[in-house]
């Protein structure tokens, strides 16, 4: 089956990268409580399971599983992005197009998604998520980054506190 058809698999599991428009800003970690509240409210309105997540200053990666029969991750992302933008103070640069449409200049318009194909693909993407703060030089150990599901994975015994990604994951580029 072609990839573009599988991307809309109802009840599927998906990896996402969502990025700020201005990569030098640190809005996601500076307003982490707002982001958490927006995610929680979005999950109440349209349920989904967050399998893994990392929030970095200017982008985030996560894996979601949608409910059976539901393939609409785009509406969920639109909701999260719009509500987060509404929660934080203005001040970003706005293009003429964004001004015309009444949009904030917080997020890149699009996001990157990937359908998780199997257990190995899932594990590789979870590892990539948890290694990302180390990859970007924010910390030297995944355990030291507070905005990550890594800690949940340690508590459940999936990772050791001193876990580090293997070379295959370190070489991955998914942004």
MOUR-V281098 format. One record per backbone hydrogen bond with DSSP energy under -1.0 kcal/mol. CO is the residue of the C=O (numbers start at 1). NH is the residue of the N-H. Records with the same first field share a line. If there is no record, write none. Layout:
# MOUR-V281098
CO = NH ; NH
This chain:
# MOUR-V281098
2 = 6
3 = 7
5 = 8
6 = 9
9 = 12
12 = 66
13 = 116
14 = 64
15 = 114
16 = 62
17 = 112
18 = 60
19 = 108
22 = 25
26 = 30
27 = 31
29 = 32
31 = 35
32 = 36
33 = 37
34 = 38
35 = 39
36 = 40
37 = 41
38 = 42
39 = 43
40 = 44
41 = 45
42 = 46
49 = 65
52 = 63
53 = 149
54 = 61
57 = 28
58 = 20
59 = 56
60 = 18
61 = 54
62 = 16
63 = 51 ; 52
64 = 14
65 = 49
67 = 70
70 = 11
71 = 73
73 = 77
74 = 78
75 = 79
76 = 80
77 = 81
78 = 82
79 = 83
80 = 84
81 = 85
82 = 86
83 = 87
84 = 88
95 = 99
96 = 100
97 = 101
98 = 103
106 = 21
112 = 17
114 = 15
118 = 122
119 = 123
120 = 124
121 = 125
122 = 126
123 = 127
124 = 128
125 = 129
126 = 130
127 = 131
128 = 132
131 = 134 ; 135
132 = 136
133 = 138 ; 139
134 = 137
141 = 144
142 = 145
147 = 55
149 = 153
150 = 154
151 = 155
152 = 156
153 = 158 ; 159
154 = 157
160 = 163
166 = 170
167 = 171
169 = 172
